[in-house]
Amino acid sequence: MKLSRTGWNNVIIFSVMIFILVINVTNKKLYSSTDQQDNEQQTLFAEHAVILSLAVNQQVVIERIGRTWRATPAKISGQALEQMMLTWHEIAGNIVIDPPELDHQMALVITVELAGETPVQLLNLFITDNELLVFNRQQKRWLTFPLVIFSQLIPNEVLAS
């Protein structure tokens, strides 16, 4: 079979495209089981979302000041405050399909203002015997986290009187 240089280039291009298509199709079949959906990790906010302010039970307000953070009243500051806000931005939990019945009046209410989003995010935090449950009111979505994460999201200094 005699092909010109352009002809061989076209054969190579189409071969690579078919190979990529075969890999994508088989990859989707391998990893599209229901087990993966049950353990799907999701962050509280979008990857590139910028937190402008975060209020804990309307008692402590944390605001972005340039690249740093300020808490009012100043119960927490410096590296501890930076770490707390980094945890809020990066934490990922498992989606809960069938959440337990909880009293929403017993929740710790977190109000988060994100840059570029008009409605504030309202989160309810529930502590159970073995996990932390977070309910996002706008998205009607439940996430579960290990219980030890609570002290990183809300350090003891923030809740101290």
C-alpha positions as CSV (number, residue, x, y, z in Angstrom):
1,M,0.0,0.0,0.0
2,K,1.6,3.2,-1.2
3,L,0.4,6.4,0.5
4,S,1.8,9.9,0.4
5,R,3.2,11.6,3.4
6,T,-0.1,13.4,4.0
7,G,-2.0,10.1,3.7
8,W,0.2,8.4,6.4
9,N,-0.2,11.4,8.7
10,N,-4.0,11.0,8.3
11,V,-3.8,7.3,9.1
12,I,-1.7,8.0,12.2
13,I,-4.1,10.7,13.4
14,F,-7.2,8.6,13.0
15,S,-5.5,5.6,14.6
16,V,-4.6,7.7,17.7
17,M,-8.1,9.1,17.9
18,I,-9.6,5.6,17.7
19,F,-7.2,4.4,20.4
20,I,-8.2,7.3,22.7
21,L,-11.8,6.6,22.1
22,V,-11.4,2.9,23.0
23,I,-9.5,3.8,26.2
24,N,-12.2,6.3,27.3
25,V,-15.1,3.8,26.6
26,T,-13.4,1.0,28.6
27,N,-12.4,3.3,31.4
28,K,-16.0,4.5,31.9
29,K,-17.2,0.9,31.9
30,L,-14.6,-0.1,34.5
31,Y,-15.3,2.7,37.0
32,S,-19.0,3.5,36.7
33,S,-20.2,1.0,39.4
34,T,-22.6,2.0,42.1
35,D,-19.8,1.4,44.7
36,Q,-18.0,4.5,43.5
37,Q,-21.1,6.6,43.7
38,D,-21.7,5.6,47.4
39,N,-18.2,6.8,48.3
40,E,-18.1,9.9,46.1
41,Q,-16.0,12.6,47.6
42,Q,-17.3,16.2,47.3
43,T,-16.0,19.5,48.7
44,L,-18.3,21.9,50.6
45,F,-17.7,24.6,48.0
46,A,-16.5,24.7,44.3
47,E,-12.8,24.3,43.7
48,H,-12.2,27.9,42.8
49,A,-14.7,29.4,45.1
50,V,-13.4,32.3,47.3
51,I,-14.7,32.6,50.8
52,L,-15.3,36.2,51.7
53,S,-16.8,35.7,55.2
54,L,-17.9,32.9,57.5
55,A,-20.2,33.3,60.5
56,V,-20.6,30.7,63.2
57,N,-24.0,30.9,64.8
58,Q,-24.0,34.6,64.2
59,Q,-21.6,34.9,67.2
60,V,-18.2,34.9,65.5
61,V,-17.7,36.4,62.0
62,I,-14.5,35.7,60.1
63,E,-13.8,38.0,57.1
64,R,-11.2,38.0,54.4
65,I,-9.0,41.0,54.6
66,G,-6.8,40.9,51.4
67,R,-5.0,37.6,51.8
68,T,-5.4,37.3,55.5
69,W,-8.4,36.7,57.8
70,R,-9.9,38.6,60.7
71,A,-12.2,37.2,63.4
72,T,-14.8,39.4,65.2
73,P,-14.6,39.1,68.2
74,A,-11.0,38.2,68.0
75,K,-11.2,34.8,69.6
76,I,-8.8,33.2,67.1
77,S,-6.1,34.7,64.9
78,G,-2.9,34.1,63.0
79,Q,-1.9,30.6,61.9
80,A,-4.8,28.9,63.6
81,L,-7.3,31.1,61.8
82,E,-5.5,30.5,58.5
83,Q,-5.6,26.7,59.0
84,M,-9.3,26.8,59.9
85,M,-10.2,28.7,56.7
86,L,-8.0,26.4,54.6
87,T,-9.8,23.4,56.0
88,W,-13.2,24.9,55.2
89,H,-12.1,25.4,51.6
90,E,-10.4,22.1,51.0
91,I,-12.3,19.5,53.0
92,A,-14.1,16.8,51.1
93,G,-16.7,14.4,52.5
94,N,-18.9,11.6,51.4
95,I,-22.4,12.3,50.0
96,V,-25.2,10.9,52.2
97,I,-28.0,9.5,50.3
98,D,-30.3,8.6,53.2
99,P,-29.6,11.1,56.1
100,P,-30.8,10.4,59.6
101,E,-33.6,12.3,61.2
102,L,-32.1,15.2,63.1
103,D,-33.5,18.2,64.9
104,H,-32.4,21.2,62.9
105,Q,-32.8,23.5,65.9
106,M,-29.8,21.7,67.5
107,A,-27.5,22.4,64.6
108,L,-24.5,24.7,64.5
109,V,-25.4,27.2,61.8
110,I,-22.7,28.4,59.5
111,T,-23.3,31.2,57.1
112,V,-20.7,31.5,54.2
113,E,-20.5,34.3,51.7
114,L,-18.7,33.3,48.5
115,A,-17.3,35.8,45.9
116,G,-19.5,36.1,42.9
117,E,-22.5,34.3,44.5
118,T,-25.5,36.3,45.6
119,P,-27.2,34.0,48.1
120,V,-25.1,33.1,51.1
121,Q,-24.5,29.4,51.7
122,L,-26.3,28.2,54.8
123,L,-24.8,25.1,56.4
124,N,-26.1,23.1,59.4
125,L,-23.5,21.1,61.3
126,F,-24.6,18.1,63.3
127,I,-22.4,16.1,65.6
128,T,-23.4,12.4,66.0
129,D,-21.7,9.7,68.0
130,N,-19.2,8.8,65.2
131,E,-19.4,11.4,62.4
132,L,-20.0,15.0,61.5
133,L,-22.9,15.7,59.2
134,V,-23.2,18.9,57.2
135,F,-26.4,19.9,55.4
136,N,-26.2,22.5,52.7
137,R,-29.7,24.2,52.7
138,Q,-29.4,25.7,49.2
139,Q,-28.2,22.5,47.5
140,K,-30.3,20.2,49.7
141,R,-27.2,18.0,50.1
142,W,-25.9,16.1,53.0
143,L,-22.1,15.3,53.5
144,T,-20.5,13.2,56.1
145,F,-17.0,13.7,57.6
146,P,-15.0,12.0,60.3
147,L,-15.7,13.4,63.7
148,V,-12.2,14.6,64.2
149,I,-12.6,17.1,61.4
150,F,-15.0,19.2,63.6
151,S,-12.1,20.6,65.7
152,Q,-10.4,21.7,62.5
153,L,-13.5,23.4,61.1
154,I,-14.5,25.0,64.4
155,P,-11.5,25.2,66.8
156,N,-12.3,25.4,70.5
157,E,-11.3,29.0,70.6
158,V,-14.1,30.0,68.3
159,L,-16.8,28.4,70.5
160,A,-15.3,29.5,73.9
161,S,-17.3,32.1,75.7
